[in-house]
Amino acid sequence: MKKIRWGILGCGGIANKFAEALQINEDAVLQAAAARDKARAAEFANKWNFKSSYGSYKELVSDPDVDIIYVATPHSYHFAHTKLCLEAGKHVLCEKPFTINAKQLKILIDIASNRNLFLMEALWTRFMPGIIKTKKLIDEGIIGKVITAEADFGMNFPFDPEHRVYNPFLAGGALLDIGIYPLFLSLYLFGKPKKLKAHSILDDNKIDLTTSIITESNSGTVSHLNSTTQANTHVKARIFGTNGNIEFDKWWFTPVNITLRTGDKEEVMEFSPIVNGYEYEAMESVKCLQENKNESDIMPLYFSMMLMEQMDEIRKITGITYPEEIESTAKPYGWNEL
Ligand SMILES: NC(=O)c1ccc[n+]([C@@H]2O[C@H](COP(=O)([O-])OP(=O)(O)OC[C@H]3O[C@@H](n4cnc5c(N)ncnc54)[C@H](OP(=O)(O)O)[C@@H]3O)[C@@H](O)[C@H]2O)c1
């Protein structure tokens, strides 16, 4: 099988997790890492055994030995950085949320399509075996007709105006950072809702501290989806049907134990990750490139677009507002710093 040569763009927290996950992929070559600072990139490359390192993202995208780039920068830079990679002819796996709005995503999808390049959102939860199993159980009707579901993700982030969840120029807030996970779950399990209501508590910058969403699917399932950056919540998900229920343990978005209850029976299913959970999205990217596919069947672009459109709609309803600079499609935010 063809080996796939990886580049990493941005050497922060999540890039370290992803690089760790790449270590077990026998078809992945750890080719190059780039940070805005050369020494930082070299340190990262040395830690994870990448062959080369660069002190700018432009140098990374010019490396002819890199096939695919993992974009691991803050939300507001995804549009510029993914565009940079695609225009240099590189395949891209981009961290969530894909962009700030659906208009930006549409542009990226068009560039990838015109240039025949692979593009995928690194929404790691979609690739988790436990999540895939849950969808199968629901579709097979094991818990009957699904009446209601709940998913939440809340973490208490100490206030720091520069932190990504509070800084408007980094597209701070609960929805785009962590609320995307409960929203994803209901979209994946029950499809695009026919009705959606949402409410956010905003700070002085019009960034959401808390966002609650209620959806009704076409088949009548009501989902309660909560996210907050102000409290540590139980971070659980539960799905209730007419014949039973499915309950995820804490940190449901990277599930290890899932309990299935039907009648008097209770079964605990275990899904321990091979490394840290990021290996599955890496495996899917490698497989797609080996099969010359520009899009994943697991996480197709239409699904990312639907997710992005739903977040646009929720922001409109609740008043979450970002600076025009990061919403722009004409001037990608961060382009001038490259
Ligand atoms: N899938 C998940 O489980 C998961 C978990 C956490 C985060 N994420 C996503 O991953 C992305 C990055 O999050 P992170 O936690 O890794 O953030 P982080 O630790 O702050 O790292 C972000 C990196 O982006 C680069 N960068 C470029 N321009 C920047 C700027 N103006 N300000 C700050 N950083 C800048 C920096 O790279 P260099 O200085 O090295 O160039 C920095 O190391 C976010 O979009 C987030 O949603 C996903």
PDBQT file of the ligand as one rigid body, heavy atoms in Angstrom, charges set to zero:
ROOT
HETATM    1  N1  LIG A 401     -10.592  17.202  18.267  1.00  0.00    +0.000 N 
HETATM    2  C1  LIG A 401     -10.360  17.553  19.513  1.00  0.00    +0.000 C 
HETATM    3  O1  LIG A 401     -10.523  16.779  20.436  1.00  0.00    +0.000 OA
HETATM    4  C2  LIG A 401      -9.838  18.897  19.784  1.00  0.00    +0.000 A 
HETATM    5  C3  LIG A 401      -9.321  19.191  21.060  1.00  0.00    +0.000 A 
HETATM    6  C4  LIG A 401      -8.754  20.439  21.246  1.00  0.00    +0.000 A 
HETATM    7  C5  LIG A 401      -8.742  21.354  20.215  1.00  0.00    +0.000 A 
HETATM    8  N2  LIG A 401      -9.280  21.048  19.010  1.00  0.00    +0.000 N 
HETATM    9  C6  LIG A 401      -9.279  22.022  17.912  1.00  0.00    +0.000 C 
HETATM   10  O2  LIG A 401      -7.949  22.209  17.476  1.00  0.00    +0.000 OA
HETATM   11  C7  LIG A 401      -7.701  23.555  17.174  1.00  0.00    +0.000 C 
HETATM   12  C8  LIG A 401      -6.471  24.001  17.926  1.00  0.00    +0.000 C 
HETATM   13  O3  LIG A 401      -6.685  23.846  19.311  1.00  0.00    +0.000 OA
HETATM   14  P1  LIG A 401      -5.499  23.626  20.352  1.00  0.00    +0.000 P 
HETATM   15  O4  LIG A 401      -6.155  23.271  21.631  1.00  0.00    +0.000 OA
HETATM   16  O5  LIG A 401      -4.476  22.715  19.809  1.00  0.00    +0.000 OA
HETATM   17  O6  LIG A 401      -4.922  25.097  20.439  1.00  0.00    +0.000 OA
HETATM   18  P2  LIG A 401      -3.458  25.556  20.852  1.00  0.00    +0.000 P 
HETATM   19  O7  LIG A 401      -2.855  24.580  21.794  1.00  0.00    +0.000 OA
HETATM   20  O8  LIG A 401      -3.590  26.976  21.272  1.00  0.00    +0.000 OA
HETATM   21  O9  LIG A 401      -2.637  25.464  19.499  1.00  0.00    +0.000 OA
HETATM   22  C9  LIG A 401      -3.013  26.188  18.376  1.00  0.00    +0.000 C 
HETATM   23  C10 LIG A 401      -1.816  26.366  17.489  1.00  0.00    +0.000 C 
HETATM   24  O10 LIG A 401      -2.236  27.229  16.451  1.00  0.00    +0.000 OA
HETATM   25  C11 LIG A 401      -1.147  28.008  16.002  1.00  0.00    +0.000 C 
HETATM   26  N3  LIG A 401      -1.517  29.401  15.770  1.00  0.00    +0.000 N 
HETATM   27  C12 LIG A 401      -1.386  30.066  14.613  1.00  0.00    +0.000 A 
HETATM   28  N4  LIG A 401      -1.795  31.319  14.719  1.00  0.00    +0.000 NA
HETATM   29  C13 LIG A 401      -2.188  31.467  15.999  1.00  0.00    +0.000 A 
HETATM   30  C14 LIG A 401      -2.680  32.567  16.739  1.00  0.00    +0.000 A 
HETATM   31  N5  LIG A 401      -2.833  33.766  16.204  1.00  0.00    +0.000 N 
HETATM   32  N6  LIG A 401      -2.981  32.382  18.043  1.00  0.00    +0.000 NA
HETATM   33  C15 LIG A 401      -2.811  31.180  18.613  1.00  0.00    +0.000 A 
HETATM   34  N7  LIG A 401      -2.329  30.100  17.948  1.00  0.00    +0.000 NA
HETATM   35  C16 LIG A 401      -2.022  30.245  16.659  1.00  0.00    +0.000 A 
HETATM   36  C17 LIG A 401      -0.056  27.869  17.043  1.00  0.00    +0.000 C 
HETATM   37  O11 LIG A 401       0.879  27.085  16.402  1.00  0.00    +0.000 OA
HETATM   38  P3  LIG A 401       2.426  27.444  16.271  1.00  0.00    +0.000 P 
HETATM   39  O12 LIG A 401       2.730  28.597  17.162  1.00  0.00    +0.000 OA
HETATM   40  O13 LIG A 401       2.977  26.168  16.734  1.00  0.00    +0.000 OA
HETATM   41  O14 LIG A 401       2.587  27.754  14.851  1.00  0.00    +0.000 OA
HETATM   42  C18 LIG A 401      -0.644  27.049  18.167  1.00  0.00    +0.000 C 
HETATM   43  O15 LIG A 401       0.253  26.109  18.645  1.00  0.00    +0.000 OA
HETATM   44  C19 LIG A 401      -8.973  24.327  17.513  1.00  0.00    +0.000 C 
HETATM   45  O16 LIG A 401      -9.697  24.621  16.356  1.00  0.00    +0.000 OA
HETATM   46  C20 LIG A 401      -9.786  23.374  18.373  1.00  0.00    +0.000 C 
HETATM   47  O17 LIG A 401     -11.174  23.439  18.159  1.00  0.00    +0.000 OA
HETATM   48  C21 LIG A 401      -9.798  19.842  18.790  1.00  0.00    +0.000 A 
ENDROOT
TORSDOF 0
